[in-house]
Amino acid sequence: MFCKNCGTKIEEGLKFCPNCGTQVQAPAAAPAQQTPPPQQQTPPPQQGYYQQPAQPAYQPAQPAYRPAPAANLPETTPILVLGILSLVFGSIVGIILGAIGRNKARAYVNAGGELSGKAKVGSILSKLGIIFGIIELVFIAIYVIIFVAMIAGGVSSGAFNDIFDIVY
């Protein structure tokens, strides 16, 4: 049976249309050859009557998927220790230790860990160790160039002291 108001198919035994709420009259001896109206035809809208389109029920936002940390994650303490040592030693040793610390931090993240706590601090200190190591190497190179230039130029010890008084 179909609703006379909106054309929605109504199951037997219902007293009201589930779509528009119009009361359904029980069919009196319906002819055996009754054909349902085509689904594409809709009755003309009644003047002053507006039916809101059906809207899906409210669905709360799903939290972003974050896999549980794996049980076999590498230890984070070496990342922190390498970061600290890269700052302490500086120069070439600091660059090497900083690079090792950064690689361990990347391996930790690739294993499914989140870069937080000791791992994050160690990663940051490793970066700083690399940066300060490079800066220190640049200063050492400048001092070596100045020293070699002074020796090659035959600077006397008095002029040598004057130049280093300016630098220091």
Order of alpha helices (4+ residues) and beta strands (2+ residues): alpha-alpha-alpha-alpha
